[in-house]
């Protein structure tokens, strides 16, 4: 995820340059009136559209947003585009002197709190974290879900579990048998209940199709779609084919944790657009990495000649699911595209870091 930074003064531009000196994932913009003529060693783009339009474009790209200016500017800019706490872009604000860095949207699931701490470290600033579970050092179930790549089935349960954690009570969690990482350090305030639970628990984690009266149901994102395609393939065609393959494999989009391909496709706009639209990471691997994947795959001399690897879709899906992944939907072709789906072996960790 890139961080799109917008400044409004020459001091703000200088602060954004300080970030660019150290981090390669920042893209610099400015609305400073002198921005078009400001001499800079970094590429700073003058944003000719309104701040609201800029925010909308960057959020559509799936970038994190950093406003160097007043919180009010950021709030007014992003307000029309806030839709769902599970999918909102992370938004952070910093003052132009670099004293404070404040996450204001999607602190846990989007990662704004983590990004704010990292940026504050670079700037020598004070991160201002306001999330109750963080400042009280309590178990944050939404952050737990994000770290473990779990789908949150009922987001209203987040508030219920967090409210209980903030009273100092232990959170009870029941995890599908065989999926707890026994080597991890357990989080204080978490009580593990055998699965299936014989009583009410706060959180259930399972890939099984089960009904529960738990406050929160978390399901692992278990599947990766491997894809190969001709250059310039339209997003609409990609969308249609992926949906067809999901239906045939009997899985839901919410169960996907990655779209994967060969690194020759890392700038393929159709794949990037699909990834941003569905908020599913797009992973790419070198031909050498794909060739190293063990297993039997349907070879293609043509693909080998063009990419350096005999099969892209099956190998990419399996690579994303390492270790212990298995192919559950072999190579299917349609209109210059190939798709395969693999399933990963998931586990739960309660590490605090």
Secondary structure, 3 states (H helix, E strand, C coil): CCEEEEECCHHHHHHHHHHHHHCCCEEEEECCCCCCCCCCCCCEEECCCCHHHHHHHHHHCCCEEEEECCHHHHHHHHHHHCCCCCCCCCEEEECCCCCEEEEEECCCCCCHHHHHHHHHHHHCCEEECCCHHHHCCCCCHHHHHHHCCEEECCCHHHHHHHHHHHCCCCEEEEECCCCECCCCCCCCCEEEECCCCCCCCCEEECCCCCCCCCCEEEEECCEEEEEEECCCCCHHHHHHHHHHHHHHHCCCHHHEEEEEEEHHHCCCHHHHHHHHHHCCCEEEECHHHHHCCCCCCCCCHHHHHHHCCCCCHHHHHHHHCCCCCEEEEEEEEECCEEEEEEECCCCECCCCC
